[in-house]
Amino acid sequence: RDLHSFPTRRSSDLGRGRINAYDFGAALGSRMGDLHEVNTQRNTYQLKQVFSARETFERIYSDDSLNERSLARTLKTINEDLAVAVDKYRLKTWADGAGTTVIQTSTGPVLNSGSFTAAALSTSNIVKTLLTISTMLDNMYVPESGRICFMGLTDVITMQLADELKYQQEFTNKGAINGAVRKLGRLTVVGVPDSIMPTGAKAIIKWKGASADPRKMTWTKIYPNVEGHSGPILNAIWRYDSFILAHKANGVLVLGDSSAAPQVMPTAAVGTSTNAGKITFTSSGATKVYYTIDGHNPKVADNGTSVVHEIASGTATDALTADCYIQAYAAKTGNVSSGIAKWKFDAANNTLTALTYDQIVEI
């Protein structure tokens, strides 16, 4: 099969329905409220990440049978290295696709908007910080079951030594001694090597249903005899990828507190007079801002039903002439992308209303 013919996974990502207050005083046919069309974003996900391996043992080292068995054992070590590489890619993909980014300030965790003063996680604040950002997911109606918090091992040590957990023998024994998965409130905390955490991300909380993360062995073959070579050759190919589902982005939250923390979420302002309807997005230091005007997730491209617009930070868009829901995020080279900011635009009154992180927008 041609390697450029990537396998695909199709998903019809259904938005949420709405509920209305039944109005006994309304005219017949209108008592159930206005008709609302559920926003379905149909996406095709292509597995574009490919790893390969090509290994050999020379015949002069040992007999043919041992050579082939050695290559089979070598394949297991390659799989171990592959697991690390795939995990690093997934963590970066989840972080960039997160619907919400949070920064750690001197007063506690806040949504990533505007300027901030960085404050490192410590034994005195880490437990409160993790419980607080977990509550943010509660306020976005993310299911409690299946949440995993990924943290670098250095920060996991800080958590294990946290003031609140000093005398929690069950936690410290199972976590620090037995190396078991840590439980903190509704969070399952998993430590990962510091080197594979995205730069600036201190913690990534992900609900299991927020992403699709396929990985499969596409092809492996040991050739016992190859012309011009004195030993067997192992060839192998793996395909894998990771995708945040369009309507599930709120199921991923990133906490960062370094100089390379998640990019600041964009703010927006609407022009007046001759600039009416023109929206200016601003994000300090951002290279680009990406936005949609139909309520679709701008981080997930779909099959032509939505257009993701690209604009430089501080530049006005073309004038909008109809009511719409806007979603936007900011990007900067070297930083994790910002969370998704949301607004409602009222064309008749030329007003732009910011929507808080806990408001669900489904068009």
Phi and psi in degrees as a GROMACS rama.xvg file:
@    title "Ramachandran Plot"
@    xaxis  label "Phi"
@    yaxis  label "Psi"
@TYPE xy
-62.0902  126.341  ASP-2
-62.3714  -23.9247  LEU-3
-80.132  -8.80001  HIS-4
-91.8067  79.7972  SER-5
-69.1945  138.108  PHE-6
-63.9553  150.439  PRO-7
-127.147  158.746  THR-8
-130.109  122.618  ARG-9
-100.09  141.927  ARG-10
-142.454  129.581  SER-11
-97.6339  101.161  SER-12
-89.4431  99.8823  ASP-13
-75.2813  137.183  LEU-14
-81.272  179.958  GLY-15
-85.2285  147.026  ARG-16
-80.7583  170.374  GLY-17
-118.46  155.137  ARG-18
-113.75  146.517  ILE-19
-123.438  153.049  ASN-20
-77.9001  123.849  ALA-21
-66.4736  127.056  TYR-22
-107.566  101.648  ASP-23
-67.1387  -23.2906  PHE-24
-85.2174  -8.12352  GLY-25
-79.1096  163.758  ALA-26
-66.0149  153.641  ALA-27
-56.0472  136.9  LEU-28
93.8718  -12.0512  GLY-29
-121.517  1.95019  SER-30
-71.465  -22.3325  ARG-31
-86.2152  0.635284  MET-32
96.3681  178.201  GLY-33
-69.765  146.432  ASP-34
-71.4226  130.19  LEU-35
-121.194  124.883  HIS-36
-88.0208  126.918  GLU-37
-68.2216  132.825  VAL-38
-81.8927  108.499  ASN-39
-104.468  123.332  THR-40
-111.485  106.771  GLN-41
-91.753  122.435  ARG-42
-123.474  149.888  ASN-43
-114.951  119.62  THR-44
-102.858  122.953  TYR-45
-105.053  132.321  GLN-46
-79.9161  95.3393  LEU-47
-100.785  -8.32272  LYS-48
-87.8806  127.398  GLN-49
-134.126  130.797  VAL-50
-114.001  151.23  PHE-51
-138.885  163  SER-52
-143.315  145.525  ALA-53
-145.512  104.556  ARG-54
-126.671  158.887  GLU-55
-153.664  157.914  THR-56
-123.845  130.594  PHE-57
-67.893  146.184  GLU-58
-61.2493  -33.2676  ARG-59
-66.6789  -16.1519  ILE-60
-76.2326  -34.6483  TYR-61
-169.225  -175.228  SER-62
-74.0616  165.07  ASP-63
-59.2542  -42.5101  ASP-64
-60.6675  -44.4417  SER-65
-65.059  -37.6975  LEU-66
-56.8256  -48.0575  ASN-67
-68.0273  -38.3552  GLU-68
-64.7289  -37.0879  ARG-69
-63.8504  -39.3965  SER-70
-65.3756  -36.7141  LEU-71
-63.8527  -40.6285  ALA-72
-67.6446  -36.6398  ARG-73
-60.6912  -35.8633  THR-74
-59.2586  -35.1106  LEU-75
-65.8406  -40.1494  LYS-76
-67.5006  -35.0548  THR-77
-63.7671  -39.8915  ILE-78
-62.1268  -34.2877  ASN-79
-64.5729  -45.4234  GLU-80
-65.6224  -37.3425  ASP-81
-62.3412  -40.2489  LEU-82
-59.7492  -40.3825  ALA-83
-65.73  -45.0752  VAL-84
-63.4473  -41.577  ALA-85
-67.0808  -41.2356  VAL-86
-61.7488  -41.9541  ASP-87
-61.853  -42.9497  LYS-88
-64.0073  -43.2821  TYR-89
-64.0186  -44.0679  ARG-90
-60.5301  -41.3488  LEU-91
-66.9853  -40.8304  LYS-92
-65.3524  -43.6091  THR-93
-62.6212  -43.0832  TRP-94
-63.4514  -45.5762  ALA-95
-67.5279  -29.1002  ASP-96
-91.0713  1.32059  GLY-97
-62.0135  139.279  ALA-98
-76.5217  -25.2921  GLY-99
-131.698  132.528  THR-100
-120.903  140.495  THR-101
-129.121  144.332  VAL-102
-115.148  152.747  ILE-103
-96.7727  119.675  GLN-104
-113.366  178.131  THR-105
-65.6022  -19.4924  SER-106
-105.363  -5.93874  THR-107
132.381  179.005  GLY-108
-72.896  135.378  PRO-109
-135.665  161.13  VAL-110
-62.9765  145.329  LEU-111
-76.5528  88.5821  ASN-112
-148.234  141.554  SER-113
72.8859  -166.986  GLY-114
-85.7835  164.254  SER-115
-155.578  160.271  PHE-116
-106.743  118.03  THR-117
-71.227  142.205  ALA-118
-138.275  123.6  ALA-119
-69.3696  150.273  ALA-120
-64.2669  142.671  LEU-121
-142.019  171.596  SER-122
-64.4213  -19.6021  THR-123
-89.5715  -15.771  SER-124
-126.964  -9.62155  ASN-125
-66.8346  -38.6874  ILE-126
-66.3615  -46.5057  VAL-127
-61.7252  -39.6539  LYS-128
-62.043  -48.4874  THR-129
-64.8055  -40.7153  LEU-130
-67.1109  -35.042  LEU-131
-68.2795  -45.6941  THR-132
-71.4738  -27.4094  ILE-133
-64.5987  -36.9471  SER-134
-65.6786  -31.626  THR-135
-58.9733  -38.9992  MET-136
-67.0477  -36.5261  LEU-137
-57.5938  -43.503  ASP-138
-70.185  -14.5271  ASN-139
-100.611  11.1906  MET-140
63.7679  29.04  TYR-141
-75.699  130.434  VAL-142
-54.1363  142.118  PRO-143
-70.8575  -39.4531  GLU-144
-71.8507  134.991  SER-145
90.8413  15.1263  GLY-146
-88.6739  131.336  ARG-147
-124.85  133.089  ILE-148
-105.921  114.967  CYS-149
-94.9242  126.978  PHE-150
-136.604  148.887  MET-151
-63.0458  150.692  GLY-152
-61.6675  -31.37  LEU-153
-62.0873  -43.1318  THR-154
-72.8908  -28.008  ASP-155
-64.658  -39.075  VAL-156
-61.8575  -42.4023  ILE-157
-58.0259  -41.4906  THR-158
-66.7053  -41.09  MET-159
-63.2572  -28.2774  GLN-160
-97.5124  8.99298  LEU-161
-58.4063  146.726  ALA-162
-54.9989  -41.7555  ASP-163
-69.4161  -18.8414  GLU-164
-107.761  5.96615  LEU-165
-57.8282  -38.7252  LYS-166
-107.339  14.7345  TYR-167
-90.6238  84.1215  GLN-168
-60.0988  -38.6696  GLN-169
-62.1079  -41.338  GLU-170
-67.9601  -51.3148  PHE-171
-66.3121  -36.6281  THR-172
-66.1619  -50.3659  ASN-173
-69.5233  -34.6816  LYS-174
-82.4677  -54.819  GLY-175
-80.0768  -34.5673  ALA-176
-91.201  -51.8392  ILE-177
-85.8377  -8.8822  ASN-178
69.5203  20.9543  GLY-179
-74.4343  164.512  ALA-180
-62.8808  135.715  VAL-181
-88.0395  141.237  ARG-182
-114.405  129.375  LYS-183
-136.199  102.002  LEU-184
61.4161  -126.007  GLY-185
-88.4901  2.18732  ARG-186
-98.6921  139.107  LEU-187
-99.0746  115.721  THR-188
-97.1127  126.918  VAL-189
-121.394  126.05  VAL-190
-86.1439  136.34  GLY-191
-127.571  156.046  VAL-192
-53.7082  137.413  PRO-193
-54.8201  -32.9885  ASP-194
-68.1531  -19.2413  SER-195
-102.736  -1.89321  ILE-196
-74.5652  138.257  MET-197
-57.7292  143.321  PRO-198
-56.2932  125.718  THR-199
89.704  -11.9192  GLY-200
-91.6746  118.291  ALA-201
-88.97  -30.565  LYS-202
-153.961  142.83  ALA-203
-124.707  115.787  ILE-204
-101.36  124.186  ILE-205
-131.858  130.482  LYS-206
-81.2502  137.181  TRP-207
-58.6779  -27.9433  LYS-208
-85.9899  3.91627  GLY-209
-84.4833  -12.9148  ALA-210
-139.871  163.536  SER-211
-119.447  127.607  ALA-212
-133.334  67.6316  ASP-213
-72.7342  146.986  PRO-214
-150.892  132.175  ARG-215
-151.008  150.934  LYS-216
-79.5832  113.513  MET-217
-80.9732  -40.0258  THR-218
-165.262  135.699  TRP-219
-143.877  141.972  THR-220
-154.937  131.598  LYS-221
-106.105  121.226  ILE-222
-97.6144  114.168  TYR-223
-70.1596  -32.2655  PRO-224
-136.245  123.375  ASN-225
-129.807  131.212  VAL-226
-57.5281  134.212  GLU-227
82.9028  6.55788  GLY-228
-138.573  145.892  HIS-229
-100.696  15.1355  SER-230
-153.323  169.964  GLY-231
-68.004  155.079  PRO-232
-125.615  133.307  ILE-233
-101.191  125.26  LEU-234
-117.022  137.422  ASN-235
-150.365  148.071  ALA-236
-137.505  136.71  ILE-237
-123.992  141.5  TRP-238
-115.468  143.339  ARG-239
-159.003  165.962  TYR-240
-171.555  177.756  ASP-241
-149.255  138.077  SER-242
-140.399  133.849  PHE-243
-86.4236  127.844  ILE-244
-72.7673  141.45  LEU-245
-54.5841  -48.1043  ALA-246
-92.1278  9.05306  HIS-247
-115.851  11.6994  LYS-248
-61.4433  -28.9152  ALA-249
-66.6823  -10.4082  ASN-250
-80.9739  2.83689  GLY-251
-127.348  128.795  VAL-252
-131.088  137.056  LEU-253
-117.236  131.491  VAL-254
-107.938  129.057  LEU-255
-138.712  150.728  GLY-256
-146.373  20.2058  ASP-257
-109.889  -179.685  SER-258
-66.3227  -18.9933  SER-259
-109.151  34.3036  ALA-260
-65.8666  173.275  ALA-261
-50.0302  140.633  PRO-262
-55.7049  142.766  GLN-263
-62.7588  133.435  VAL-264
-60.9682  143.183  MET-265
-73.1396  146.577  PRO-266
-100.216  165.065  THR-267
-140.768  145.652  ALA-268
-140.332  143.508  ALA-269
-102.606  138.676  VAL-270
-74.9608  166.775  GLY-271
-122.366  172.458  THR-272
54.5551  -123.049  SER-273
-68.8631  -15.1542  THR-274
-100.1  14.878  ASN-275
-56.877  137.134  ALA-276
85.1494  -7.4046  GLY-277
-90.5711  126.358  LYS-278
-104.052  132.865  ILE-279
-112.124  119.58  THR-280
-97.2654  137.378  PHE-281
-132.766  131.992  THR-282
-146.404  119.888  SER-283
-54.7943  120.304  SER-284
77.981  -0.00476085  GLY-285
-67.912  143.689  ALA-286
-81.9238  -47.054  THR-287
-140.65  156.833  LYS-288
-122.75  133.452  VAL-289
-115.468  135.574  TYR-290
-148.066  158.278  TYR-291
-125.648  158.58  THR-292
-120.511  17.2939  ILE-293
-123.958  16.72  ASP-294
82.702  -1.73879  GLY-295
-78.0647  153.904  HIS-296
-65.5635  117.964  ASN-297
-73.1935  -11.614  PRO-298
-85.5592  -9.93006  LYS-299
-123.107  110.757  VAL-300
-74.7708  139.632  ALA-301
-117.572  -169.842  ASP-302
-86.0007  56.3313  ASN-303
83.9319  -1.60849  GLY-304
-85.5559  -9.94394  THR-305
-141.475  146.917  SER-306
-111.114  125.418  VAL-307
-94.4607  115.609  VAL-308
-90.3535  145.561  HIS-309
-116.019  134.703  GLU-310
-149.386  151.354  ILE-311
-78.2851  145.719  ALA-312
-58.3874  131.723  SER-313
89.5319  1.39909  GLY-314
-103.895  138.631  THR-315
-78.2085  145.913  ALA-316
-80.1926  174.409  THR-317
-65.2267  154.891  ASP-318
-66.2214  133.941  ALA-319
-92.4044  135.575  LEU-320
-115.392  -0.870429  THR-321
-136.012  156.214  ALA-322
-58.2048  141.375  ASP-323
-162.604  163.78  CYS-324
-103.954  130.15  TYR-325
-109.812  135.412  ILE-326
-127.883  137.58  GLN-327
-148.997  152.658  ALA-328
-141.348  158.988  TYR-329
-112.081  149.694  ALA-330
-133.48  146.194  ALA-331
-144.979  135.797  LYS-332
-57.0994  127.873  THR-333
93.4021  -12.8663  GLY-334
-107.764  152.086  ASN-335
-65.506  139.166  VAL-336
-60.6643  152.145  SER-337
-69.8575  168.866  SER-338
-69.2694  179.379  GLY-339
-97.7147  120.623  ILE-340
-93.9686  150.057  ALA-341
-134.615  141.735  LYS-342
-140.68  157.49  TRP-343
-112.829  126.521  LYS-344
-104.271  126.658  PHE-345
-105.805  105.562  ASP-346
-66.657  -40.2141  ALA-347
-62.1172  -38.8077  ALA-348
-102.485  0.25349  ASN-349
51.6826  49.2321  ASN-350
-120.949  152.224  THR-351
-126.685  118.47  LEU-352
-109.76  119.888  THR-353
-72.2372  137.979  ALA-354
-105.138  133.142  LEU-355
-73.312  164.403  THR-356
-61.6317  -23.8373  TYR-357
-91.6034  1.90045  ASP-358
-90.2888  129.583  GLN-359
-88.4963  125.303  ILE-360
-110.551  113  VAL-361
-132.869  122.996  GLU-362
